């Protein structure tokens, strides 16, 4: 399950920008925005679990020369979980919520892998890798998509 990972750079999420602008009370009162932010935090938590799992698999299965790739996955997971925690704080959720979501996602991924070990790398790649890479690189676009998905036509 060796997957390419662009070196993650620290990403400023929509939630961090909103915090810096001092608009936290306005955000918490807007149901649609709150729901979109909650969805974004849940996706970030899931991706955090994916990156942690990928790092763990690579650590066990790869030669010593892949340490940089492992570190990239570990960093990506930590960045996304930290951002999910910030979002949870902005919308008034307990900081434990993103960690709980991440643990639940990890358990689900392990179940999926154990159910079909032979095809697990393809499953994890198709289901998580691309969406998590996109979320890592451009969470603002995903946030806009979540906002728009709740907008009545």
Buried (B, 14 or more C-beta within 10 A) or exposed (E): BEBEBEEBEEBEBBBBEBBEEEBBEEBBEBEBBBBBBBBBBBBBBBBBBBBBBBBBBBBEEBEEEBEEBBBBBBBBBBBBBBBBBBBBBBBEBEEEBBBEBBBBBBEEBEEBBEEEEEEBBEBBEEBBBEBBBEBBBEBEEBBEEBBEEEEEE
